């Protein structure tokens, strides 16, 4: 719409005044009309007025409609204006040529009132819809930038007091006079503080993974050591249900000392396994075992197995966002972030569950570089 009116503006281009009068009569009601009798005048008016739509004759002296359309579409200021050719040239190749130059429609003379008004109305509505979508897209882009900025601010503001909390337990322990139980509780506070700090650092990383902009920083990681640490951290949760942990490394029972190296980003690898193990413990019946098996190779595989089946209603969407069932307080983000992390490593996460055996396994696959396979 032009600035001075809420009515759509139409530029009619034809070198024959009688043809212009016909179209003006058809569109007089409800439109602001402008006319040009040559290609040069049409280009000048289009640039100055910015009409909402252009009805363009093909056969004109000096510059035909095809040339005018080509120049309109080459100019950033006018390329978005819909162009409808109005012409006596009715051969299929003429219409194909016009559409290939960027025109949105093709009306053959002699024109009828109903056809002209309907075509103009439809393409004005389509343009308005495209412009609305473009504005929404820009708003979404701004929202994404705002979300990143807010996330950065929150991470910064949360890390300052959390760093102070993490630093206090060692100072209190150094002063002495504590029982073993009190010292253990302070150590637990310190460890959970570090865990929270890692979660804060991870939050923006997951957002970047969703957008496909995350830059992976892989390094050699001792998978066995990470899993043993998680067994300890989840020991209290497992103890409530009398669940035991078992670790197998390359087909052998863990001896507590062996190392199995995989190439992965350390924090992401830890987070991925922590999500899977926690879910396995929560889903497992009491007094059963949760088993983790590490299989070196390319890809390296980590398989977490527990007794318990995934509810049928979420099996097909197990790794999708917010998929959860049967857990109070569950967010449905653990399995989703696990899949994101595996895929950002170039691998995958797969779930298999069986009603017959009552067993569920999660397989995490991480491709390994040549150096990673040589070190294993």
PAROKOL-742642 format. One record per residue: residue in one letter; x, y, z of N, C-alpha, C in turn. Coordinates in steps of 0.1 Angstrom, whole numbers, plus 5000, padded with zeros to 4 digits. Layout:
# PAROKOL-742642
aXYZXYZXYZ;...
This chain:
# PAROKOL-742642
x500849885000500050005000500950135000;x500450234993501250354993501050435006;x501950525009501850595022500650685023;x500150735012499050835013497650765013;x497550645011496250575009496350435014;x495250385019495250245023494750155012;x494550215000494250134988495450094981;x495449974975496649924967496850004955;x498050034951498450114940498750024928;x498250054916498449974904499150064893;x500250014888500850084876500450004863;x499750074854499350024841500250074830;x500849974823501850014813501349964799;x501050054790500650014776500850144767;x501250114755501450234746500250274739;x499150194741497850224734496850284744;x496550414743495650474753494350404755;x493750354744492450284745492550164754;x493750084754493849974763493950014777;x494650124779494850184793493450214799;x492550284790491250324795490450204799;x490550094792489749974795490149924809;x491449914811491949854824491649954836;x491750084833491450184843489950174847;x489150154837487750144840487450014849;x488149904846487949784854488449794869;x489549874870490149884884489950014891;x489150094886488950234892488550224906;x487550134909487050114923488050044931;x488450104942489350024952490850034949;x491250104939492750104936493150244933;x494450274936495050404932495850364919;x495450434908495950394895496950494890;x498050444883499050524877499250454863;x499550544853499750494840501050534834;x501650454825502850484817502650434803;x503050504793502850474779504150424772;x505250414780506450364775507250284785;x508250204781509050124790509850214799;x510350324794511250414802510350484813;x509150524809508250594819507850494830;x507650364826507250264835508350244846;x509650234841510750214850510850334860;x510650454855510850574863509750574874;x508450544870507350544879507450434889;x507850324885508050204894509050244905;x510150304901511250334911510750444920;x509950544915509550664923508350624932;x507350554927506150534934506150404942;x506850304937506850174944505450114944;x504750094932503450044932503349904938;x502149864942501949734948501849624937;x501549664924501549564913501649644900;x502149574890502249634877501649544866;x500749604858500149544847500949594834;x501549504827502649544818502249484804;x502149574794502049524780503349474775;x503349374765504549324760505049394748;x504149424738504549484725504449634727;x505649694728505749844729506949884721;x506950004715508150054708509250084717;x510450094712511650124719512050024730;x511249994739511549884749510249804752;x510349674748509149594750509049544765;x507849484768507549454781508549354787;x509149264779510049164784511349244790;x511749334782512949414786512649494799;x511449554800511049624812511049534824;x510449414822510349324833511749274838;x512649254828513949214831514649324840;x514549444836515149554844514549574858;x513249554858512549564871513049464881;x513249334876513649234885515149234888;x515949314880517349334883517549444893;x516549524896516749634905516249594919;x517149594929516649554943515449634948;x515249764943514149844947512849804941;x512849734930511549704923511349554921;x512349474924512249334921511149264928;x510749314940509649254947508249284943;x508149384933506749424928506249314918;x505049254921504549154912504249224898;x504549144887504349194874503349094867;x502249144861501349064853501449114839;x501749034830501849064816500349074810;x500049174803498749194797499049214782;x498749114773499249114760498349034750;x498449064738497848984727498648864723;x499948864728500748744724500348624733;x499748524726499148424734499748284732;x500848274724501548154722502148104735;x502147964737502747914750504147954752;x504947974742506348014744506448154749;x505448244744505448384749505148384764;x504148304768503848304783504948244791;x505548144786506748084793507848174794;x508148254784509148354784508948464795;x507648514795507248614805507448564819;x506948434822507048384835508548354839;x509348314829510748294832511548414836;x511048534832511648664835511248714849;x510248644856509848684869508448734870;x507748734859506348774860505548674868;x504448714875503648624883502448574876;x502048634865500848594858500848644844;x499948604836499948634821498448644817;x497948764813496548774809496548814794;x495748734786495748754772494548854768;x494948954759493949044754493048974744;x491749014742491149114750490749074764;x490949164774490749124788489349144792;x488949064803487549084808487749144822;x486649214826486649284840486949174851;x486249064850486248964861487648904862;x488348874850489648814851490648914856;x490649044851491649144856491449164871;x490249184875490049214890490449094898;x490148974894490448854902491948834902;x492648844891494148824891494848934899;x494449054898495049164906494849134921;x493549104924493249074938494048964944;x494148854936494948734941496348764943;x496948834934498448864935498748964945;x497849064948498049154959497949084972;x497048984973496948914986498148824988;x498648764977499848684978501048764982;x501148884976502348974980502249014995;x501049044999500849085013501148975023;x500848845018501148735027502648715027;x503348725016504848715016505448815024;x504948935024505549045032505349015047;x504148965050503848935064504848825069;x505048715060505948615064507348665066;x507748755057509148815058509248885071;x508248965075508349035088508348935099;x507548835099507648735109508948665110;x509548645098510948575098511948665104;x511848795101512848895108512648905123;x511348895127511048895141511648775148;x511548655141512048535147513548545148;x514248605138515648615138516048705150;x515348815152515648905163515448835176;x514348745177514148675189515248575192;x515848515181516948415183518148495189;x518448605183519548685188519348725203;x518048775206517748815219517848695229;x517448575225517548455233519048425236;x519848435226521348415228521848515238;x521448645236522048755245521548725259;x520248695261519748675275520448555281;x520648445273521348325278522748365283;x523448445275524848485278524848565291;x523848655293523748735305523448645317;x522548555315522148465327523348375330;x524048325321525248245324526248325331;x526448445327527448535333527048565348;x525748605349525248645363525148525372;x524948405367524848285376526248235380;x527148255371528548195374529248265385;x528948395387529748465397529348415411;x528048415415527848365429528148215430;x527948135419528247995420529647965422;x530548045416531948035418532348055432;x531648155439531948175453531448065461;x530347995458529847885465530847765464;x531347745452532347635450533547655458;x533947785459535247815466535247805481;x534047815487533947815502534247675508;x533747565503534047435510535447405513;x536347425503537847395506538347485517;x537947615517538347705528537947655541;x536647615542536147565555536847435560;x537147345550537847225553539247255558;x539947355552541247385556541347445571;x540247505575540247555589540247445599;x539847325595539847205604538647205614;x538747105623537747095633536447035629;x536446975617535246915612535246765613;x534046705615533946555615534146505601;x534346375599534446315586533146335578;x532046325585530746345579530546485573;x530946585582530846725577531746755566;x532946695566533846715555533346655542;x532646545543532146475532530946555526;x530146615535529046705530529546825522;x530646885528531246995521531746955507;x532346845507532946795494531746775484;x530646725489529446695480528946835475;x528946935484528547065479529447115468;x530747105470531747145460531447075447;x531346935447531146865435529846905428;x528746925435527546955429527647105423;x528447185430528647325425529347315411;x530347225410531047215397530047155387;x529147065391528247005382527247115377;x526747205386525947305381526647405372;x527847435375528647515366528847455352;x529047325351529047255339527747265331;x526647255338525347265332525047405326;x525547505334525347645329526147655316;x527347605316528247615304527647545292;x526947435295526347345285525147405278;x524347495286523047535281523147605267;x524047695265524147765253524647665242;x525547575246526047475236524947395230;x523947355238522847275233521947365223;x521847485227521047575218521747585204;x523047595204523847605192523747475184;x523647365191523547235184522147225177;x521147275183519847275177519847355164;x520647465164520747555152521847505142;x522547405146523647355137524847445136;x525047525146526247615146527347575156;x527147465163528147425173529447375167;x530547425173531847375168532447275179;x532447155174532947045183534447055186;x534747025199536147025203536446885209;x536746795200537046655205538446635210;x538646545219539946515225539846375230;x541046315233541046175239540346185253;x539446095255538746085268538745935273;x539045915285539045785291537545755295;x536845675286535445645288535245565300;x536145475303536045395315536045475328;x536945575329537045665340535745745342;x535245795331534045875331532845795337;x532745675332531645585336531745545351;x532945515356533145485370532745605379;x533145725374532745845382531245855382;x530545835371529145845371528445735380;x529045615381528545515390528545565405;x529645635408529745695422528745805424;x528645895414527746005415526245965416;x525945855409524545805409524345695419;x525345675428525245575438524045585447;x523845715452522745735461521445705455;x521145755442519945725435519745575433;x520845505429520745365427520545285440;x521145335451521045275464519645265469;x518845375466517445375471516645255465;x517045215453516345105446517144975446;x518244975453519044855454519544805440;x519844905432520344875419521844875419;x522444775412523844765410524344805396;x525544855395526144885383527144785378;x527244765365528344675360528944735347;x530244725346530944785335531744685327;x531544675314532344585306533144665296;x534444635294535244705285535844615275;x535444635262535844555251535644405253;x534544375259534144235261534644175274;x535244255283535744205296535144285307;x535044215319534544285331535544385335;x535144495340536044605344536844555356;x538144585356539044555367539244675376;x538644785372538744915381539944995377;x540844945367542045025364542145045349;x541544955341541744965327541245095321;x541845145310541345265304540945225289;x539845295285539445285271539245425266;x540145455256540145595251539145605239;x538345715240537545755228537745895225;x537545935213537646075209536246135210;x536146245219534846305221535146435228;x534146525229534246645237533946605252;x534846625261534746575274533446595281;x533146725282531846765290530646705283;x530646715270529446655263529346505264;x530446435264530546295266529946255280;x530446335290530046305304528446335305;x528046445299526546475300525746375293;x526146325281525446225274525246095282;x526346045288526345925296525545945309;x525646065315524946095327523446085324;x522946145313521546135310521045995308;x521845915301521445775298521445695311;x522445705319522545625332521445665341;x521145795343520145835352518745785347;x518545795334517245745329517145585331;x518245515330518245375331517945335346;x518545405355518345385370516845405373;x516345525368514945555371513945455365;x514245405353513345305346513545165351;x514545135358514844995362514044955374;x513544825374512944775386513944765397;x513444755410514344745421515144615421;x516344625427517244515429517644445416;x517844525406518344475393519644545390;x520244515378521544575374521344665362;x522144765362522344855350523744835345;x523844785332525144755326525544855316;x526844885316527344975306528544895299;x528444895286529544825278530144915268;x531444925269532245015259532844925249;x532644945236533144865225534044955217;x535344955218536245035209536045005195;x536445095186536345075172535945195165;x535545185152535045305145533745275139;x532645315144532545405156532745325169;x533145405179533145355193531745345198;x531345235204530045215209529945215224;x528945285230528645265244527245225245;x527045105252525645045252525245045267;x524145105270523645115284522345025284;x522344925293521244825293520644825307;x519344825308518644815320517444725319;x516944665330515744585330514544685331;x513644675322512544775322512344815307;x511044835304510744865290510245005289;x510445065277510045205274508545195271;x507745285277506245285275505945295260;x505045215255504745215240504445355234;x503845445242503345575237504545665233;x505745635239506845725235507945655228;x507745535224508845465217509245525204;x508345565196508645625183509145765184;x509045825195509545965197510445975209;x511145865212511945855224512945975225;x513646005214514646105214514246235209;x512846265208512346395205512246475217;x512146605215512046705225510746685234;x510946685247509846685256509146555257;x509746445251509046315252509346255265;x508246235273508346175286507046105290;x507145995298505945925303506345855316;x505345865325505545785338506545835348;x507045965345508046015355507546145360;x507346165373506946295379508146385378;x507946505373509046605372509946585360;x509646485352510546465340510346575329;x511346615323511246725313511246675299;x511646545297511746495284512946555276;x513946605282515046675275516346585276;x516346485285517546415287517946325274;x516946255269517146175257517346255245;x516646375245516746465233518146525233;x518746565244520046625244521146515241;x520846395246521746285242521846265227;x520746265220520746255206521446365199;x521146485204521846605198523346595200;x523846555211525246545214525846435205;x525246315204525746205196525846255181;x524846325176524746365162525846475160;x526046555169527046665167528446605168;x528646485173529846405172529946335158;x528946345150528846265138528346125139;x527846095151527345955153525845955155;x525345865163523845855165523545795179;x522345805183521845745195520645655191;x520645525196519545435192519045365204;x517645355205517045285216516345155211;x516545055219515844925216515244875229;x513944835228513244795240512444665236;x512244575245511544445242510544415253;x509344395249508344355259508544205263;x509144125254509343985257510443965268;x511644035266512744015275512644115287;x511844225285511844325296513144405297;x513844415286515144485286515144605276;x515744715280515944825272517444855270;x517944885258519344925257519345055248;x520245145252520645265245522045245239;x522145265226523445255220523845395215;x525045435219525645555215526845525206;x526845585194527845555185528645685182;x529945685183530845805181531945765171;x531845825159532945795150534345835155;x535345765152536645785158537645825146;x538545925149539545955139540645845139;x541545845130542645745129543445745142;x543745865147544545875159543845815171;x542445835172541745775183541745625183;x541645565171541645425170543045365174;x544045445170545445395173545745395188;x545145495195545445505209544645415217;x543545355212542745265220543345135224;
